């Protein structure tokens, strides 16, 4: 008797954006088949006991899996009586080939349930403080892929107040030409969200006219989302501060603005409920350049010297905050102007006694 298959939306990348139903499916599964775009440490950040499960990461060997091979892998496990959770980036029904997998599984007589997740378009825009709809000025949005079936670039893009364009980096020059040809003004604002909600997320501002230059100049890499139009048009006074955070406890500081999590020390990759959130080894994944930001938060003192060694003092934003007194002392010894920041708050949301909270 075949077991059930769950097609689970992982959301845009941050594990704490997974739905409770999606988490329950992962906990029940005997086999978890993980898409390439899901972060490598995603499962380790969840309350899961992985020792009792078989985890398959698609493309881990560097070879791209065909859709037919993925379907066969899922079906074979299900027909052998194993419960399977197929973990897919974003929402399975938005550029996730949900229709193809449902057809294959139902055709093989396998029970299947699709579990939605936050789509990359909605989650990336909202997390960046870019509302896809605004009463009175942004009544519609459309999600579109830049890729046509069989390769190449789509000949047209949909009409809406805001466009959220997937897979548009390599096609940025062609996307620019398509938008201009469809009468979008060249000065229309664009936000490029790279690695939305994940470690080393970046956010860039440009216009349709210089979109291709922005992508090339900043070395933007996949996965990235292009947000074009009304959602990218917020006045400066409504924009959330962009803050780079170098530690490994980002949830404590997200309320301060749009937090870009740039961990300097390598996070632990052990399973749920480890003792320390990071180890002393510098991450081997650090990108070559920092994105524009309004402020920077240092957490542990061990993060300061590696950050300065990699990026230099000239890369520091105007505001530099430190979470701990020992971190403040380390930064001050380098002659960098800084202030103390505490995320400690009481239930009313006000600063806890003895803490200093900067906004």
Buried (B, 14 or more C-beta within 10 A) or exposed (E): EBBBBBBBBBBBBBBEBBBEBBBBBBEEBBBBBBBEBBBEEBBBBBEBEBEEBEBBBBEEEEEEBEEEEBBBBBBEBBBEEBBBBBBBBBBBBBBBBBEEBBEBBEEBEBBBEBBBBBBBBBBBBBBBBBBBEBEEEBEBBBBBBBBEEEEEBBEEBEEBBBBBBBBBBEBBBBBBBBBBEEEBEEEBBBBBBBBBBBBBBBBBEBBBBBBBBBBEEBEBEEBBBBBBBBBBBBEEEEBBBBBBBBBBBBEBBBEBBBBBBBBBBBBBEEBEEEEEBBBEEBBEEBBEEBBEBBBBBBBBBBBBBBBBEBBEEEBBBEBBBBBBEEBBEBBEEEEBEBEBBBBEBEEEEEBEEEBEBEE
